[in-house]
Amino acid sequence: MTRADDATGTPPPGPTDAMPVADATALRHDVPMTTDAGAPFRVSFVCSGNICRSPMAGIVFAQLAADAGMSDRFQVESAGTGDWHVGEPADERTIAALAARGYDGSRHRARQFDPDRFPDLDLVVALDRSHERILRSWAPTMDDAAKVTLLLRYDDAWPQQTDVPDPYYADRHEFDRVLSTVERACGALFRQLEPAVRQGAP
């Protein structure tokens, strides 16, 4: 079995002259809205290998949008910081945990995050701090770096926790527990975004 959600990754080809990222306290963690009121809100969920945590988050968030009748108002994707699993399905334990709660993860195929995507995205949601650091280091501008945030920042139930646990080396029960965490945090993020996106706020 290959390692999936390792904390490090080989950066994909990207800007070589990326601006240095300021201290995290100088970055805004509110939700930046697209300047085109008619465009969907574009969000990418990112972990390491894109076979465990970020597919869960992307699939859960997309379902929340669909359930609210807002599939056309959100463009949801997921990716990994590393390239170990590009083109592979999600981990079978991820697919099983999702299926048990009515989500379909069977069509997911892993991909690596491309820094060139930054200008096209409104929000880049990291699943833990290692991904957050990598993504900010790849951001070509300070504005792009400010799009990067942590999923658990939106859930008040986790005031002392910033990282969604990595279930890769654990059993199926840990995948279920991680999915519960992801569902709660995605729900909190969706509730924050939904009013402005529904109104087409700039």
Secondary structure, DSSP 8 states (H G I E B T S, - for coil): ----S-S-----S--TT------GGGS--S----S-TTS-EEEEEEESSSSSHHHHHHHHHHHHHHHTT-GGGEEEEEEESS-TTTT----HHHHHHHHHTT---TT----B--GGGGGG-SEEEESSHHHHHHHHHH-SSHHHHTTEEEGGGG-TT-TT--S----TTS-HHHHHHHHHHHHHHHHHHHHHHHHHHHHT--
